[in-house]
Amino acid sequence: MMETDIDLILPVYNPDEGWELTVVSKYKELEVLWKHADIHLYVVNDGSARGFEKVVTDYIRQNIPEVHILSYSINHGKGFALRKAVSACNSDYILYTDHDFPYTLDSMSVSYTHLRAHETDSYL
């Protein structure tokens, strides 16, 4: 099976304590589920007043060295955060979810599979 790049965007605003543990854990699970994908994680700090202390970002970077952490100081909302990340993405496929992963990894995998199934369609 051919390897595919996919960008995963997580917009974040004032996350609860320990959010970084969930992000790393879910990312590692996705690496197993999408073993033929090269996953590029984009975490967007949407002007958070808390939750992005150095110890938090260091933990994410230690466990996901290729992570892209984008930050700006004033909250502009989820739409702005997504546009900011998409402008930095380079993969053919982009998925996003919230930092607490409210959707199951199985449902994300179904979306990813549908995207890949249509990669040769002429309308894409």
N, CA, C and O atoms as a DFTB+ gen file, in Angstrom:
496 C
 N C O
     1  1       0.838      -1.183       0.000
     2  2       0.000       0.000       0.000
     3  2       0.883       1.246       0.000
     4  3       1.881       1.310       0.717
     5  1       0.514       2.215      -0.794
     6  2       1.268       3.447      -0.912
     7  2       1.111       4.316       0.338
     8  3       0.025       4.416       0.910
     9  1       2.217       4.941       0.748
    10  2       2.149       5.844       1.887
    11  2       1.513       7.159       1.460
    12  3       1.753       7.647       0.356
    13  1       0.713       7.718       2.330
    14  2       0.010       8.954       2.063
    15  2       0.293       9.946       3.179
    16  3       0.360       9.572       4.350
    17  1       0.456      11.195       2.816
    18  2       0.572      12.253       3.820
    19  2      -0.811      12.743       4.186
    20  3      -1.686      12.870       3.329
    21  1      -1.002      13.017       5.467
    22  2      -2.250      13.619       5.926
    23  2      -1.913      14.610       7.029
    24  3      -1.108      14.322       7.914
    25  1      -2.533      15.771       6.967
    26  2      -2.353      16.782       7.998
    27  2      -3.544      16.716       8.941
    28  3      -4.696      16.694       8.506
    29  1      -3.253      16.684      10.237
    30  2      -4.285      16.645      11.266
    31  2      -4.190      17.941      12.063
    32  3      -3.156      18.232      12.664
    33  1      -5.261      18.711      12.066
    34  2      -5.290      20.015      12.726
    35  2      -6.102      19.935      14.014
    36  3      -7.204      19.388      14.036
    37  1      -5.535      20.491      15.089
    38  2      -6.216      20.568      16.374
    39  2      -6.241      22.025      16.826
    40  3      -5.240      22.506      17.357
    41  1      -7.351      22.747      16.635
    42  2      -7.455      24.097      17.189
    43  2      -7.656      23.996      18.698
    44  3      -8.427      23.161      19.172
    45  1      -6.963      24.846      19.447
    46  2      -7.010      24.752      20.911
    47  2      -7.193      26.142      21.512
    48  3      -6.500      27.091      21.144
    49  1      -8.142      26.244      22.444
    50  2      -8.339      27.493      23.182
    51  2      -8.574      27.174      24.652
    52  3      -9.532      26.482      24.994
    53  1      -7.703      27.674      25.517
    54  2      -7.781      27.482      26.966
    55  2      -8.128      26.036      27.355
    56  3      -9.155      25.789      27.988
    57  1      -7.275      25.097      26.977
    58  2      -7.580      23.686      27.240
    59  2      -7.493      23.341      28.725
    60  3      -6.821      24.017      29.504
    61  1      -8.186      22.277      29.089
    62  2      -8.138      21.779      30.459
    63  2      -6.764      21.192      30.748
    64  3      -6.055      20.764      29.837
    65  1      -6.401      21.178      32.008
    66  2      -5.124      20.612      32.427
    67  2      -5.029      19.154      31.964
    68  3      -5.991      18.394      32.074
    69  1      -3.875      18.783      31.453
    70  2      -3.644      17.415      31.006
    71  2      -4.031      17.150      29.561
    72  3      -3.921      16.017      29.093
    73  1      -4.481      18.168      28.852
    74  2      -4.904      17.988      27.457
    75  2      -3.805      17.413      26.597
    76  3      -4.074      16.663      25.659
    77  1      -2.567      17.756      26.907
    78  2      -1.439      17.279      26.103
    79  2      -1.285      15.762      26.168
    80  3      -0.811      15.145      25.214
    81  1      -1.683      15.159      27.289
    82  2      -1.624      13.699      27.424
    83  2      -2.589      13.041      26.442
    84  3      -2.255      12.036      25.815
    85  1      -3.786      13.610      26.310
    86  2      -4.774      13.092      25.358
    87  2      -4.274      13.235      23.934
    88  3      -4.388      12.303      23.139
    89  1      -3.722      14.392      23.606
    90  2      -3.239      14.628      22.243
    91  2      -2.173      13.610      21.868
    92  3      -2.240      13.003      20.799
    93  1      -1.197      13.422      22.734
    94  2      -0.111      12.475      22.437
    95  2      -0.651      11.055      22.337
    96  3      -0.285      10.317      21.423
    97  1      -1.509      10.669      23.259
    98  2      -2.076       9.320      23.261
    99  2      -2.874       9.045      21.989
   100  3      -2.686       8.010      21.349
   101  1      -3.760       9.961      21.623
   102  2      -4.591       9.773      20.423
   103  2      -3.746       9.792      19.156
   104  3      -4.012       9.031      18.225
   105  1      -2.738      10.647      19.109
   106  2      -1.841      10.690      17.954
   107  2      -1.140       9.344      17.783
   108  3      -1.044       8.827      16.670
   109  1      -0.656       8.786      18.874
   110  2       0.032       7.487      18.824
   111  2      -0.931       6.384      18.361
   112  3      -0.535       5.488      17.616
   113  1      -2.173       6.450      18.795
   114  2      -3.173       5.475      18.341
   115  2      -3.434       5.617      16.845
   116  3      -3.571       4.620      16.136
   117  1      -3.502       6.852      16.370
   118  2      -3.710       7.074      14.934
   119  2      -2.532       6.569      14.113
   120  3      -2.720       6.059      13.009
   121  1      -1.325       6.704      14.639
   122  2      -0.151       6.181      13.928
   123  2      -0.280       4.679      13.695
   124  3       0.135       4.170      12.654
   125  1      -0.848       3.981      14.651
   126  2      -1.057       2.536      14.517
   127  2      -2.191       2.257      13.527
   128  3      -2.055       1.408      12.646
   129  1      -3.303       2.970      13.674
   130  2      -4.453       2.769      12.787
   131  2      -4.128       3.130      11.345
   132  3      -4.549       2.435      10.420
   133  1      -3.385       4.209      11.149
   134  2      -3.050       4.697       9.812
   135  2      -1.588       4.395       9.518
   136  3      -0.820       5.289       9.164
   137  1      -1.215       3.151       9.665
   138  2       0.202       2.776       9.560
   139  2       0.814       3.088       8.197
   140  3       2.037       3.164       8.081
   141  1       0.002       3.269       7.176
   142  2       0.511       3.604       5.846
   143  2       0.423       5.106       5.575
   144  3       0.547       5.543       4.431
   145  1       0.213       5.882       6.618
   146  2       0.115       7.336       6.456
   147  2       1.240       8.021       7.217
   148  3       1.686       7.555       8.265
   149  1       1.672       9.113       6.671
   150  2       2.613       9.980       7.347
   151  2       1.789      11.148       7.890
   152  3       1.389      12.037       7.139
   153  1       1.541      11.137       9.201
   154  2       0.639      12.101       9.826
   155  2       1.432      13.325      10.279
   156  3       2.420      13.215      11.005
   157  1       0.974      14.491       9.832
   158  2       1.584      15.755      10.239
   159  2       0.588      16.464      11.162
   160  3      -0.506      16.838      10.740
   161  1       0.981      16.641      12.420
   162  2       0.084      17.236      13.410
   163  2       0.316      18.740      13.508
   164  3       1.446      19.201      13.669
   165  1      -0.785      19.498      13.407
   166  2      -0.766      20.951      13.577
   167  2      -1.640      21.293      14.779
   168  3      -2.854      21.092      14.743
   169  1      -1.029      21.807      15.839
   170  2      -1.752      22.260      17.020
   171  2      -1.773      23.784      16.950
   172  3      -0.725      24.421      16.843
   173  1      -2.965      24.364      17.011
   174  2      -3.098      25.811      16.900
   175  2      -3.562      26.391      18.240
   176  3      -4.674      26.125      18.695
   177  1      -2.689      27.184      18.856
   178  2      -3.030      27.899      20.077
   179  2      -3.763      29.169      19.682
   180  3      -3.149      30.139      19.237
   181  1      -5.081      29.159      19.845
   182  2      -5.934      30.277      19.429
   183  2      -6.024      31.340      20.530
   184  3      -7.113      31.653      21.013
   185  1      -4.873      31.888      20.920
   186  2      -4.847      32.963      21.906
   187  2      -5.182      32.534      23.318
   188  3      -5.780      33.300      24.073
   189  1      -4.808      31.332      23.681
   190  2      -5.113      30.805      25.020
   191  2      -4.407      31.601      26.116
   192  3      -3.264      32.029      25.956
   193  1      -5.116      31.791      27.239
   194  2      -4.536      32.423      28.417
   195  2      -3.893      31.374      29.329
   196  3      -3.110      31.710      30.218
   197  1      -4.225      30.122      29.103
   198  2      -3.668      29.022      29.906
   199  2      -3.556      27.776      29.039
   200  3      -4.167      27.686      27.974
   201  1      -2.767      26.819      29.509
   202  2      -2.693      25.530      28.839
   203  2      -1.553      25.362      27.855
   204  3      -1.366      24.274      27.311
   205  1      -0.781      26.423      27.614
   206  2       0.333      26.314      26.683
   207  2       1.661      26.659      27.361
   208  3       2.564      27.223      26.744
   209  1       1.754      26.308      28.635
   210  2       2.994      26.539      29.346
   211  2       4.107      25.711      28.693
   212  3       3.838      24.730      27.999
   213  1       5.346      26.116      28.923
   214  2       6.490      25.458      28.299
   215  2       6.524      23.959      28.599
   216  3       6.854      23.165      27.718
   217  1       6.195      23.567      29.809
   218  2       6.204      22.146      30.155
   219  2       5.204      21.366      29.290
   220  3       5.448      20.209      28.949
   221  1       4.097      21.991      28.943
   222  2       3.068      21.349      28.112
   223  2       3.569      21.187      26.679
   224  3       3.506      20.094      26.116
   225  1       4.061      22.267      26.093
   226  2       4.533      22.184      24.710
   227  2       5.786      21.320      24.603
   228  3       5.986      20.637      23.599
   229  1       6.625      21.347      25.631
   230  2       7.807      20.469      25.628
   231  2       7.390      19.001      25.624
   232  3       7.993      18.187      24.924
   233  1       6.369      18.661      26.397
   234  2       5.880      17.282      26.441
   235  2       5.393      16.842      25.054
   236  3       5.710      15.744      24.597
   237  1       4.633      17.695      24.403
   238  2       4.130      17.356      23.070
   239  2       5.298      17.185      22.103
   240  3       5.346      16.213      21.350
   241  1       6.228      18.119      22.124
   242  2       7.374      18.056      21.201
   243  2       8.271      16.841      21.472
   244  3       8.834      16.270      20.539
   245  1       8.404      16.451      22.726
   246  2       9.221      15.270      23.060
   247  2       8.584      13.989      22.533
   248  3       9.288      13.062      22.131
   249  1       7.268      13.936      22.534
   250  2       6.556      12.728      22.119
   251  2       6.146      12.729      20.649
   252  3       5.927      11.668      20.065
   253  1       6.043      13.902      20.056
   254  2       5.712      14.049      18.638
   255  2       6.683      15.093      18.072
   256  3       6.301      16.245      17.869
   257  1       7.925      14.699      17.821
   258  2       8.952      15.670      17.434
   259  2       8.611      16.497      16.192
   260  3       9.071      17.631      16.066
   261  1       7.822      15.954      15.288
   262  2       7.505      16.660      14.046
   263  2       6.302      17.595      14.175
   264  3       5.881      18.183      13.180
   265  1       5.748      17.743      15.361
   266  2       4.551      18.560      15.560
   267  2       4.808      20.011      15.156
   268  3       5.902      20.544      15.341
   269  1       3.780      20.625      14.605
   270  2       3.811      22.050      14.298
   271  2       2.884      22.728      15.306
   272  3       1.683      22.459      15.324
   273  1       3.434      23.598      16.139
   274  2       2.611      24.330      17.096
   275  2       2.570      25.782      16.634
   276  3       3.577      26.489      16.646
   277  1       1.382      26.200      16.230
   278  2       1.163      27.558      15.750
   279  2       0.459      28.345      16.854
   280  3      -0.490      27.851      17.463
   281  1       0.922      29.559      17.109
   282  2       0.341      30.363      18.189
   283  2       0.195      31.817      17.782
   284  3       0.972      32.345      16.987
   285  1      -0.809      32.440      18.343
   286  2      -0.972      33.883      18.259
   287  2      -1.646      34.307      19.551
   288  3      -2.304      33.499      20.205
   289  1      -1.485      35.576      19.925
   290  2      -1.827      36.005      21.284
   291  2      -3.300      36.360      21.515
   292  3      -3.757      36.352      22.658
   293  1      -4.042      36.667      20.463
   294  2      -5.444      37.064      20.637
   295  2      -6.363      35.996      20.056
   296  3      -6.160      35.536      18.932
   297  1      -7.375      35.605      20.831
   298  2      -8.339      34.608      20.369
   299  2      -9.145      35.164      19.206
   300  3      -9.726      36.247      19.289
   301  1      -9.168      34.389      18.104
   302  2      -9.928      34.789      16.918
   303  2     -11.004      33.770      16.543
   304  3     -11.724      33.971      15.565
   305  1     -11.123      32.695      17.294
   306  2     -12.144      31.693      17.020
   307  2     -11.631      30.508      16.214
   308  3     -10.569      30.554      15.593
   309  1     -12.423      29.454      16.248
   310  2     -12.030      28.196      15.614
   311  2     -11.814      28.334      14.109
   312  3     -10.855      27.776      13.575
   313  1     -12.673      29.055      13.426
   314  2     -12.535      29.221      11.979
   315  2     -11.195      29.844      11.608
   316  3     -10.527      29.395      10.676
   317  1     -10.810      30.878      12.340
   318  2      -9.522      31.530      12.088
   319  2      -8.382      30.555      12.341
   320  3      -7.438      30.476      11.556
   321  1      -8.474      29.810      13.446
   322  2      -7.434      28.832      13.790
   323  2      -7.290      27.786      12.686
   324  3      -6.176      27.412      12.318
   325  1      -8.405      27.325      12.171
   326  2      -8.358      26.328      11.097
   327  2      -7.739      26.907       9.832
   328  3      -6.908      26.258       9.197
   329  1      -8.136      28.120       9.462
   330  2      -7.553      28.753       8.271
   331  2      -6.057      28.970       8.438
   332  3      -5.295      28.792       7.488
   333  1      -5.630      29.351       9.635
   334  2      -4.204      29.550       9.926
   335  2      -3.444      28.247       9.701
   336  3      -2.385      28.245       9.073
   337  1      -3.972      27.157      10.205
   338  2      -3.299      25.863      10.051
   339  2      -3.331      25.386       8.608
   340  3      -2.318      24.914       8.091
   341  1      -4.474      25.501       7.955
   342  2      -4.588      25.045       6.571
   343  2      -3.579      25.782       5.694
   344  3      -3.011      25.190       4.777
   345  1      -3.354      27.051       5.962
   346  2      -2.393      27.811       5.163
   347  2      -0.964      27.289       5.341
   348  3      -0.106      27.538       4.495
   349  1      -0.708      26.573       6.427
   350  2       0.622      26.002       6.680
   351  2       0.727      24.545       6.228
   352  3       1.830      24.002       6.152
   353  1      -0.400      23.910       5.929
   354  2      -0.419      22.494       5.555
   355  2       0.141      22.273       4.150
   356  3       0.073      23.149       3.287
   357  1       0.696      21.076       3.948
   358  2       1.267      20.731       2.656
   359  2       0.749      19.415       2.083
   360  3       1.060      19.078       0.941
   361  1      -0.023      18.679       2.847
   362  2      -0.487      17.369       2.398
   363  2      -1.723      17.483       1.513
   364  3      -2.408      18.506       1.505
   365  1      -1.993      16.417       0.772
   366  2      -3.190      16.373      -0.063
   367  2      -4.458      16.242       0.767
   368  3      -5.538      16.633       0.325
   369  1      -4.327      15.692       1.968
   370  2      -5.488      15.437       2.812
   371  2      -5.342      16.167       4.135
   372  3      -4.266      16.196       4.732
   373  1      -6.448      16.760       4.583
   374  2      -6.469      17.484       5.850
   375  2      -7.718      17.057       6.617
   376  3      -8.825      17.070       6.079
   377  1      -7.525      16.683       7.867
   378  2      -8.638      16.419       8.782
   379  2      -8.441      17.311      10.001
   380  3      -7.314      17.674      10.338
   381  1      -9.532      17.658      10.654
   382  2      -9.394      18.375      11.912
   383  2     -10.386      17.829      12.915
   384  3     -11.432      17.280      12.568
   385  1     -10.020      18.001      14.164
   386  2     -10.897      17.663      15.270
   387  2     -10.484      18.542      16.435
   388  3      -9.515      19.293      16.327
   389  1     -11.188      18.462      17.530
   390  2     -10.820      19.235      18.711
   391  2      -9.738      18.502      19.494
   392  3      -9.543      17.297      19.332
   393  1      -9.042      19.245      20.340
   394  2      -7.912      18.673      21.081
   395  2      -8.327      17.564      22.057
   396  3      -7.484      16.778      22.490
   397  1      -9.605      17.494      22.401
   398  2     -10.070      16.430      23.288
   399  2     -10.620      15.232      22.506
   400  3     -11.178      14.306      23.095
   401  1     -10.460      15.255      21.192
   402  2     -10.862      14.163      20.303
   403  2     -12.290      13.687      20.601
   404  3     -12.490      12.548      21.024
   405  1     -13.284      14.565      20.379
   406  2     -14.665      14.200      20.668
   407  2     -15.222      13.123      19.734
   408  3     -16.207      12.461      20.064
   409  1     -14.593      12.950      18.575
   410  2     -15.025      11.916      17.640
   411  2     -14.159      10.692      17.848
   412  3     -12.999      10.807      18.244
   413  1     -14.708       9.534      17.587
   414  2     -13.924       8.324      17.769
   415  2     -12.845       8.235      16.695
   416  3     -12.982       8.793      15.606
   417  1     -11.789       7.535      17.021
   418  2     -10.730       7.329      16.043
   419  2     -11.241       6.488      14.879
   420  3     -10.783       6.640      13.747
   421  1     -12.184       5.607      15.160
   422  2     -12.790       4.813      14.083
   423  2     -13.535       5.706      13.097
   424  3     -13.434       5.506      11.886
   425  1     -14.278       6.688      13.597
   426  2     -15.005       7.579      12.681
   427  2     -14.024       8.441      11.886
   428  3     -14.270       8.741      10.718
   429  1     -12.927       8.835      12.506
   430  2     -11.901       9.590      11.782
   431  2     -11.267       8.710      10.707
   432  3     -10.949       9.181       9.615
   433  1     -11.091       7.448      11.022
   434  2     -10.513       6.513      10.058
   435  2     -11.437       6.297       8.874
   436  3     -10.967       6.146       7.746
   437  1     -12.742       6.278       9.110
   438  2     -13.705       6.155       8.018
   439  2     -13.585       7.364       7.093
   440  3     -13.575       7.213       5.871
   441  1     -13.495       8.554       7.667
   442  2     -13.332       9.770       6.857
   443  2     -12.045       9.697       6.042
   444  3     -12.038      10.014       4.852
   445  1     -10.980       9.287       6.673
   446  2      -9.692       9.171       5.993
   447  2      -9.772       8.148       4.849
   448  3      -9.243       8.389       3.764
   449  1     -10.422       7.027       5.089
   450  2     -10.579       5.992       4.072
   451  2     -11.383       6.515       2.887
   452  3     -11.043       6.241       1.736
   453  1     -12.454       7.269       3.163
   454  2     -13.264       7.855       2.080
   455  2     -12.446       8.845       1.258
   456  3     -12.548       8.869       0.031
   457  1     -11.647       9.651       1.918
   458  2     -10.782      10.586       1.187
   459  2      -9.833       9.831       0.260
   460  3      -9.675      10.188      -0.907
   461  1      -9.214       8.803       0.782
   462  2      -8.248       8.026      -0.006
   463  2      -8.928       7.261      -1.126
   464  3      -8.332       7.078      -2.187
   465  1     -10.150       6.811      -0.922
   466  2     -10.856       6.038      -1.943
   467  2     -11.156       6.878      -3.164
   468  3     -11.310       6.343      -4.262
   469  1     -11.240       8.173      -2.993
   470  2     -11.584       9.064      -4.095
   471  2     -10.380       9.797      -4.669
   472  3     -10.543      10.745      -5.438
   473  1      -9.177       9.374      -4.308
   474  2      -7.994      10.122      -4.748
   475  2      -7.753      10.079      -6.252
   476  3      -7.022      10.911      -6.788
   477  1      -8.360       9.120      -6.930
   478  2      -8.180       9.065      -8.393
   479  2      -9.388       9.605      -9.138
   480  3      -9.399       9.615     -10.368
   481  1     -10.410      10.056      -8.410
   482  2     -11.583      10.612      -9.075
   483  2     -11.210      11.918      -9.777
   484  3     -10.412      12.706      -9.268
   485  1     -11.791      12.129     -10.931
   486  2     -11.418      13.283     -11.742
   487  2     -11.863      14.614     -11.141
   488  3     -11.312      15.654     -11.502
   489  1     -12.846      14.612     -10.233
   490  2     -13.327      15.865      -9.684
   491  2     -12.477      16.355      -8.523
   492  3     -12.699      17.453      -8.014
   493  1     -11.521      15.567      -8.105
   494  2     -10.656      16.004      -6.995
   495  2      -9.359      16.535      -7.516
   496  3      -8.502      16.949      -6.735
